[in-house]
Amino acid sequence: VSGAAGPSTGNNQPEVTVPLMAYQSLFNRVPWYTQIALLQLLRELPLKNPASFLEHALQNPDPAVRITVLSLLPQLSSSSFAENLIRQFYRDHHDWHERGAALQALTQINPQEALELTKQELKTRLWPENYELIKTLEILPFPETVSLLLKLANDGPLAQRVVATTALTGKYSVSLEFYSQKLKEGDLALTTIIAEKVFRDTIPELIPFLIAIYPKFRAPADIEPMLAIIRALGRRGNTQAVPLLEREINHPFPAIRQAAQQALLSITGKNHPITVHSFEPGTRIDFPSLSPSKENMAIIHTDKGNIHLKLFYDQAPLTVSNFVFLARKGFYNGLYFHRVVPGFVIQGGDPRGDGWGGPGYTIPCEYNPLFYDRGMVGMAHAGKDTGGSQFFITHTPQPHLNGRYTVFARVIRGMEAVDRIQQYDRIQFIEIFN
């Protein structure tokens, strides 16, 4: 960055110019995750001729970088230039992640063409290769997309139905019958999604369905749908929810007690006292112990190569024992890395494949002094003591995660495989050495 001016007063800002050659030279010298950060900075930096730079960056060997470029093209270049480049990219690439990203970029310039191409892709792409197509439909501004999403929300594997239902609840108007039928399925993800919709949009017709389905769930494993339902019930005047909330105000799990208290306050205007419990039920701790004197190691065999881990049994004995227990019984075999956020984390270990699954139990958090540098492995959760089988590996240092998620391992070899993994690549199996 060059050309910064001297002091300014009032609302005047110093003028900055960014030489293209210098920026491109820096871009070419840094790792892929830093390249993504530099690309995202383009929204703020007045780079001269950004279209030329983006055209160059679109040839990058890393797919995550190319996908980031696609998302920026409609914003940082002329419509005609971006449209031609996106269209050519779509024709030249066959990977479903990149084709989907190209369609999402195209929606900002030529939504009708994006819709027609998406409809063609849907004829041959099944789950999970239609994931990006669902995300494309989510942002297209046509009534026809509702019928396409409804079909996806009612057919196929559960993960597909959850993702499509999420897309529908965002901005589209669908029938109360659709929502009530989804609630009757009793699935924790579908229930949470629809309860959040009721909370946002105040749909009183669905309140009886939420009250009826609530007893199916148990904390802490089902903490998300339980909290979502309580929040949805907590609307002023919603007196039919009071009996349920008065029961839950004494729930053994503190998050449920607090949510019920807040909901009752919203409905009745009165502050209901809660009973303080000294325990939080439902977590599992009965895993076979490991030998602390041995070097506890694991190898995650994936579609993109092997990831070698050092397990920190001394810092997180329960979490490591749980991970080893699940790996040895083959729990992780064939599961997806269902969440990949380039430059942040890859996440896997969900038997459902949509981010809502687990082993059927939860484990306590084990806070320790380890911090999240590049290649650290943490236990994912939906709140304190709700971890189970889902784990993540960091692409870059993430200090905001420190002290919030249990660190239980570190990648000691195979970060190149971590970097190559894309959403819905598979864990083949996990090998344990103890």
Secondary structure by P-SEA (a helix, b strand, c coil): cccccccccccbbbbbbbbaaaaaaaaacccaaaaaaaaaacccccccaaaaaaaaacccccaaaaaaaaaaccccccaaaaaaaaaaaaaacccaaaaaaaaaaaccccaaaaaaaaaaaaaccccccaaaaaaaaaccccaaaaaaaaaaaacccaaaaaaaaaaaaccbbbbaaaaaaaaacccaaaaaaaaaaaaacccccaaaaaaaaccccccccaaaaaaaaaaaacccccccaaaaaaaacccccaaaaaaaaaaaaaaccbbbbbbbbcccccccccccccccccccbbbbbcccbbbbbbccccccaaaaaaaaaaaaacccccccccccccccccccccccccccccccbbbbbbbcccccccbbbbbbbccccccccbbbbbccccccccccccccccccccaaaaaaccccccccbbbbcc
